[in-house]
Amino acid sequence: MLMASKSGAGLSYRSIVILCIASFSMGLLFTNRMWLLPETKEKTQAYSEECEMKQVAGSYAEFGMLTADASTAMSSMSETEIEREAWKESGQPESAVSPEASDMAGVPDQRSKVFMVVGINTAFSSRKRRDSVRRTWMPKGEKLKKLEEEKKIIIRFVIGHGATPGGILDRAIQAEDSQYHDFMRLAHVEGYHELSAKTKMYFTTAVSMWDAEYYIKVDDDVHVNLGALSTTLARHRAKQRVYIGCMKSGPVLAQKGVRYHEPEYWKFGEHGNQYFRHATGQLYALSKELAVYISKNNDILHKYANEDVSLGAWFIGLDVDHIDDRRMCCGTPPDCEWKLNAGNACVASYDWSCSGICNSVQRLWHIHKKCGEGEKALWKAEL
């Protein structure tokens, strides 16, 4: 009976031993795998996050927007910082750091010290305006470079990007910049109703690139005498927190459909109220302290519908010296011509009816001939 049980219907002793060993081995394997699961999961997640970060960096790098070590730095950056890094102006050296970051890190400020930065606000559709500016009051080529080196004056056309990064609009600006080397690109999507956001980004970007005494914003349909602008600003050097322009305080327009309508009119009181004191948007200048203030508080400064109102609002409650200089808003000939002949050249000239020079492409050269101070005035200006 025992022999039958070993070789017949029952399992043999040897088979039972092998089955036990196999079961024990399977148990050890399953137990070890369970112990390893949490660590494996963590490693897998880390690898996944690293791959995702590299994909993001790769997509930005496709347009030449990140520095060489951006993929490692991005892991400790906020979404806003990543966006700013991604859209960094292509001409900015990789070693450049913002003044805030420099102070926090205890590293030397590598920005160039200059007298003033002049940012000319422009749009994708304004190529002819830019060319008319280059033919008149803005130096170009070697003269622009000499102006930067000898007078410490930086002049750039300021523009953001199209809705599609690297699209036809961006490529057109890149081609123009490769010819003239006079653009500052912003981390900003262009749009008429986004001028307040563009203004914030302009000052933030300019402060990160140059350590200037003054930062100026001007529209591309305004005539400027750079010598008069330089000497005007130089007279206010001893002052702090200076805001210079043609100051105004117009009505808050609540009616929809009208130009300069303010959707948040209710914040300014009852109907028929007026804005606080602020400079007209065609041209104004800020001393370094105010430009740095905008740069440091970029994310929390409120944007109103009108850019000049927004700028004025950012300084409410601050100890700011509002300087009203009417030479920064002269009319076109004969107004600016009379003042030039009287020895008091205008800083800026434009038509109030057009909020700039009407038909500036056709008329800017004529205005420059009548009201331009002459090239020597800029080089003789004592700064």
C-alpha positions as CSV (number, residue, x, y, z in Angstrom):
1,M,0.0,0.0,0.0
2,L,2.9,2.4,0.8
3,M,4.6,1.7,-2.5
4,A,1.4,2.2,-4.4
5,S,0.9,5.5,-2.6
6,K,4.4,6.7,-3.6
7,S,4.2,5.8,-7.2
8,G,0.5,5.7,-7.9
9,A,-2.3,8.2,-7.3
10,G,-0.6,10.1,-4.5
11,L,2.4,12.5,-4.8
12,S,5.9,11.2,-4.2
13,Y,8.0,12.4,-1.3
14,R,10.5,13.9,-3.7
15,S,7.7,15.9,-5.4
16,I,6.4,17.2,-2.2
17,V,9.9,18.5,-1.2
18,I,10.3,20.2,-4.5
19,L,6.9,21.8,-4.3
20,C,7.6,23.2,-0.8
21,I,11.0,24.7,-1.9
22,A,9.3,26.3,-4.9
23,S,6.6,27.8,-2.7
24,F,9.1,29.2,-0.3
25,S,11.1,30.8,-3.0
26,M,8.1,32.4,-4.6
27,G,7.1,33.8,-1.2
28,L,10.6,35.4,-0.7
29,L,10.5,36.9,-4.2
30,F,7.0,38.3,-3.7
31,T,8.0,39.7,-0.2
32,N,11.1,41.4,-1.6
33,R,9.2,42.9,-4.4
34,M,6.7,44.4,-2.0
35,W,9.5,45.9,0.1
36,L,11.0,47.5,-3.0
37,L,7.8,49.0,-4.4
38,P,7.8,52.4,-2.4
39,E,11.4,53.1,-3.4
40,T,10.8,52.1,-7.0
41,K,7.7,54.3,-7.1
42,E,9.6,57.3,-5.8
43,K,12.4,56.8,-8.3
44,T,10.0,56.4,-11.1
45,Q,8.2,59.6,-10.1
46,A,11.5,61.5,-9.9
47,Y,12.6,60.2,-13.3
48,S,9.2,61.3,-14.6
49,E,9.5,64.8,-13.2
50,E,13.0,65.1,-14.6
51,C,11.9,64.0,-18.0
52,E,8.9,66.4,-17.9
53,M,11.3,69.3,-16.9
54,K,13.6,68.5,-19.7
55,Q,10.7,68.5,-22.2
56,V,9.7,71.9,-21.0
57,A,13.2,73.2,-21.3
58,G,13.6,71.6,-24.7
59,S,10.4,73.3,-26.0
60,Y,11.7,76.7,-24.8
61,A,15.2,76.1,-26.0
62,E,13.8,75.3,-29.5
63,F,13.3,79.1,-29.9
64,G,16.7,79.9,-28.3
65,M,15.1,81.3,-25.1
66,L,17.0,79.5,-22.3
67,T,20.5,79.6,-21.1
68,A,22.7,76.5,-21.1
69,D,22.0,75.5,-17.5
70,A,18.3,76.5,-17.5
71,S,17.1,72.9,-17.3
72,T,18.7,72.4,-13.9
73,A,17.8,75.8,-12.6
74,M,14.1,75.4,-13.5
75,S,13.6,72.8,-10.8
76,S,13.8,75.6,-8.2
77,M,11.9,78.3,-10.1
78,S,8.3,79.4,-9.9
79,E,6.1,79.3,-13.0
80,T,6.5,83.1,-13.4
81,E,10.3,82.9,-13.2
82,I,10.3,80.1,-15.7
83,E,8.3,82.2,-18.1
84,R,10.6,85.2,-17.7
85,E,13.7,83.0,-18.2
86,A,12.1,81.4,-21.3
87,W,11.4,84.8,-22.9
88,K,14.7,86.4,-21.9
89,E,15.9,88.9,-24.5
90,S,18.2,87.1,-26.9
91,G,20.9,89.8,-26.7
92,Q,21.2,89.6,-22.9
93,P,24.4,87.8,-21.7
94,E,23.9,84.6,-19.8
95,S,25.9,85.9,-16.9
96,A,23.6,88.9,-16.4
97,V,21.5,88.7,-13.2
98,S,18.7,90.9,-11.8
99,P,19.7,93.4,-9.1
100,E,17.4,91.7,-6.6
101,A,19.0,88.3,-7.3
102,S,22.5,89.8,-7.1
103,D,21.7,91.4,-3.7
104,M,20.3,88.1,-2.4
105,A,23.1,86.0,-3.7
106,G,25.9,88.4,-2.6
107,V,27.4,88.4,-6.1
108,P,28.7,91.5,-7.9
109,D,26.2,93.4,-10.1
110,Q,27.3,92.7,-13.7
111,R,24.9,95.2,-15.3
112,S,26.5,98.1,-17.2
113,K,26.2,101.4,-15.5
114,V,24.6,103.9,-17.9
115,F,23.0,107.4,-17.7
116,M,19.7,106.6,-19.3
117,V,17.8,103.8,-21.1
118,V,15.3,105.0,-23.8
119,G,12.7,102.4,-24.7
120,I,10.7,103.2,-27.8
121,N,7.4,101.4,-27.6
122,T,6.5,99.8,-31.0
123,A,4.4,97.2,-32.6
124,F,4.7,94.5,-35.2
125,S,2.9,96.6,-37.8
126,S,5.1,99.7,-37.2
127,R,8.1,98.9,-39.4
128,K,7.7,102.1,-41.3
129,R,7.5,104.2,-38.1
130,R,10.7,102.6,-36.9
131,D,12.5,103.4,-40.1
132,S,11.3,107.0,-40.0
133,V,12.7,107.2,-36.4
134,R,16.0,105.7,-37.5
135,R,16.2,108.3,-40.3
136,T,15.7,111.2,-37.9
137,W,16.3,111.5,-34.2
138,M,17.6,108.0,-33.3
139,P,21.3,107.2,-34.2
140,K,21.9,103.8,-35.9
141,G,24.8,101.5,-36.6
142,E,28.2,102.7,-35.3
143,K,26.7,106.0,-34.1
144,L,24.3,104.0,-31.8
145,K,27.2,102.0,-30.5
146,K,29.3,105.1,-29.9
147,L,26.4,106.7,-28.1
148,E,26.3,103.8,-25.7
149,E,30.1,103.8,-25.1
150,E,30.7,107.5,-24.8
151,K,27.5,109.0,-23.5
152,K,26.2,105.9,-21.7
153,I,22.8,106.3,-23.5
154,I,20.9,103.2,-24.5
155,I,18.1,103.4,-27.1
156,R,16.0,100.3,-28.0
157,F,12.8,99.6,-29.8
158,V,10.7,97.7,-27.2
159,I,8.4,94.9,-28.4
160,G,7.1,91.6,-27.0
161,H,6.2,88.4,-28.9
162,G,3.4,87.1,-31.0
163,A,0.7,84.8,-29.7
164,T,2.7,81.9,-31.4
165,P,6.3,82.0,-30.2
166,G,8.7,81.8,-33.2
167,G,5.9,82.6,-35.7
168,I,6.1,84.9,-38.7
169,L,5.8,88.1,-36.6
170,D,8.7,87.1,-34.4
171,R,10.8,86.1,-37.3
172,A,10.3,89.4,-39.0
173,I,11.5,91.3,-35.8
174,Q,14.4,88.9,-35.5
175,A,15.4,89.7,-39.1
176,E,15.1,93.4,-38.5
177,D,17.1,93.2,-35.3
178,S,19.9,91.3,-37.0
179,Q,20.2,94.3,-39.4
180,Y,20.0,97.1,-36.9
181,H,20.7,95.6,-33.5
182,D,18.3,98.0,-31.8
183,F,15.5,95.9,-30.2
184,M,14.6,94.9,-26.6
185,R,12.4,91.8,-26.6
186,L,10.0,91.4,-23.7
187,A,8.3,88.4,-22.0
188,H,5.0,89.8,-23.2
189,V,2.4,88.9,-25.8
190,E,1.7,92.0,-27.9
191,G,-1.8,93.4,-27.9
192,Y,-3.3,96.9,-27.9
193,H,-5.2,96.3,-24.7
194,E,-2.1,95.0,-23.0
195,L,-0.1,98.2,-22.9
196,S,-0.1,98.5,-19.1
197,A,1.3,95.0,-18.8
198,K,3.9,95.8,-21.5
199,T,5.0,98.9,-19.6
200,K,5.6,96.9,-16.4
201,M,7.6,94.3,-18.4
202,Y,9.6,97.0,-20.1
203,F,10.8,98.6,-16.8
204,T,11.4,95.1,-15.3
205,T,13.5,94.0,-18.3
206,A,15.4,97.3,-18.6
207,V,16.3,97.2,-14.9
208,S,17.6,93.7,-15.2
209,M,19.8,94.6,-18.1
210,W,21.2,98.0,-17.2
211,D,21.9,100.0,-14.0
212,A,20.7,103.3,-15.3
213,E,20.1,106.7,-13.6
214,Y,16.9,107.1,-15.6
215,Y,14.6,104.9,-17.6
216,I,12.5,106.5,-20.3
217,K,9.5,105.3,-22.3
218,V,8.5,107.0,-25.5
219,D,6.1,106.1,-28.4
220,D,7.4,105.5,-31.9
221,D,5.3,108.4,-33.3
222,V,6.9,111.1,-31.3
223,H,9.9,113.3,-32.2
224,V,12.6,113.5,-29.5
225,N,15.6,115.7,-29.1
226,L,18.0,113.5,-27.2
227,G,20.3,116.4,-26.2
228,A,17.5,118.3,-24.6
229,L,16.2,115.1,-22.9
230,S,19.7,114.4,-21.5
231,T,20.3,117.9,-20.1
232,T,16.8,118.0,-18.7
233,L,17.3,114.8,-16.8
234,A,20.8,115.7,-15.6
235,R,19.4,118.7,-13.8
236,H,17.4,116.4,-11.5
237,R,20.2,114.1,-10.6
238,A,20.3,115.1,-6.9
239,K,16.7,114.2,-6.4
240,Q,15.3,110.8,-5.5
241,R,12.2,109.0,-6.8
242,V,11.7,111.4,-9.7
243,Y,8.8,111.0,-12.2
244,I,9.1,113.5,-15.1
245,G,6.7,114.3,-17.9
246,C,3.8,116.4,-18.8
247,M,1.4,116.0,-15.9
248,K,-2.3,115.9,-16.3
249,S,-5.5,114.8,-14.5
250,G,-8.3,114.1,-17.1
251,P,-11.8,112.8,-16.6
252,V,-12.5,109.2,-15.9
253,L,-14.5,108.0,-18.9
254,A,-17.2,105.6,-17.8
255,Q,-19.2,105.4,-21.0
256,K,-18.6,102.3,-23.1
257,G,-17.4,102.5,-26.7
258,V,-15.5,105.8,-26.2
259,R,-11.8,106.1,-26.6
260,Y,-9.9,105.6,-23.3
261,H,-12.9,104.0,-21.6
262,E,-12.1,102.9,-18.1
263,P,-14.0,99.7,-17.1
264,E,-13.0,100.2,-13.5
265,Y,-14.3,103.8,-13.4
266,W,-16.1,103.0,-10.2
267,K,-12.8,102.8,-8.3
268,F,-12.3,106.5,-8.8
269,G,-15.5,107.7,-7.1
270,E,-18.7,109.0,-8.6
271,H,-19.4,109.7,-12.3
272,G,-17.6,112.8,-13.5
273,N,-14.6,112.3,-11.3
274,Q,-11.1,112.9,-12.4
275,Y,-7.9,110.8,-12.4
276,F,-5.1,111.6,-10.0
277,R,-2.0,113.4,-11.3
278,H,0.0,111.4,-13.8
279,A,2.2,112.0,-16.9
280,T,1.0,111.7,-20.5
281,G,1.9,108.4,-22.1
282,Q,3.8,109.7,-25.1
283,L,7.0,110.3,-23.1
284,Y,8.0,110.1,-19.5
285,A,11.1,109.4,-17.4
286,L,11.6,107.6,-14.1
287,S,14.6,107.7,-11.9
288,K,16.2,104.4,-10.9
289,E,14.4,104.0,-7.6
290,L,11.0,104.1,-9.2
291,A,11.9,101.7,-12.1
292,V,13.4,99.3,-9.5
293,Y,10.2,99.6,-7.5
294,I,8.1,98.5,-10.6
295,S,10.5,95.7,-11.2
296,K,10.3,94.3,-7.7
297,N,6.5,94.6,-7.5
298,N,5.7,93.6,-11.0
299,D,3.4,90.8,-10.0
300,I,1.1,92.8,-7.7
301,L,0.8,96.2,-9.5
302,H,-2.7,96.6,-10.8
303,K,-3.3,97.4,-14.5
304,Y,-5.9,99.9,-15.5
305,A,-7.2,100.2,-19.1
306,N,-4.9,103.1,-19.9
307,E,-1.1,102.7,-19.6
308,D,-0.4,106.2,-18.3
309,V,-3.1,105.9,-15.6
310,S,-1.6,102.6,-14.5
311,L,1.8,104.1,-14.2
312,G,0.5,107.0,-12.1
313,A,-1.5,104.6,-9.9
314,W,1.6,102.6,-9.0
315,F,3.2,105.7,-7.3
316,I,0.1,106.7,-5.3
317,G,1.1,106.6,-1.6
318,L,4.8,106.7,-2.4
319,D,7.1,109.7,-1.7
320,V,7.5,110.6,-5.4
321,D,8.6,113.9,-6.9
322,H,6.2,114.6,-9.8
323,I,7.9,117.0,-12.2
324,D,5.8,118.7,-14.8
325,D,8.0,119.7,-17.7
326,R,6.0,121.1,-20.6
327,R,9.0,120.8,-23.0
328,M,8.2,117.1,-23.0
329,C,4.9,117.7,-24.8
330,C,5.5,120.4,-27.4
331,G,3.3,120.7,-30.4
332,T,4.5,120.2,-34.0
333,P,5.6,123.2,-36.1
334,P,5.2,126.0,-35.7
335,D,5.1,125.5,-31.9
336,C,8.4,123.5,-31.5
337,E,10.0,125.6,-34.2
338,W,9.4,128.9,-32.4
339,K,10.8,127.4,-29.2
340,L,13.9,126.1,-30.9
341,N,14.6,129.5,-32.5
342,A,14.2,131.0,-29.0
343,G,17.0,128.7,-27.7
344,N,14.7,126.4,-25.8
345,A,14.6,123.2,-27.8
346,C,11.7,120.9,-27.0
347,V,12.4,117.4,-25.6
348,A,9.4,115.9,-27.4
349,S,6.9,117.1,-30.1
350,Y,3.6,115.6,-31.2
351,D,0.0,116.4,-32.0
352,W,-2.4,116.2,-29.1
353,S,-5.3,115.4,-31.4
354,C,-3.6,112.2,-32.5
355,S,-1.8,111.3,-29.2
356,G,1.3,111.3,-31.3
357,I,2.4,112.8,-34.6
358,C,-0.4,112.6,-37.1
359,N,0.8,110.6,-40.1
360,S,4.2,110.3,-38.5
361,V,5.8,108.2,-41.3
362,Q,5.2,111.0,-43.8
363,R,5.7,114.0,-41.4
364,L,8.5,113.0,-39.0
365,W,11.3,114.1,-41.4
366,H,9.7,117.5,-41.9
367,I,9.3,118.0,-38.1
368,H,12.9,116.9,-37.6
369,K,14.1,119.5,-40.1
370,K,12.1,122.2,-38.4
371,C,12.5,121.3,-34.7
372,G,15.5,119.0,-34.5
373,E,18.3,120.5,-32.3
374,G,21.1,119.1,-34.5
375,E,23.4,116.2,-33.9
376,K,26.0,118.2,-32.2
377,A,23.7,119.2,-29.3
378,L,23.6,115.6,-28.1
379,W,27.4,115.1,-28.2
380,K,28.0,118.4,-26.5
381,A,25.4,117.7,-23.7
382,E,27.1,117.7,-20.3
383,L,25.8,114.7,-18.3
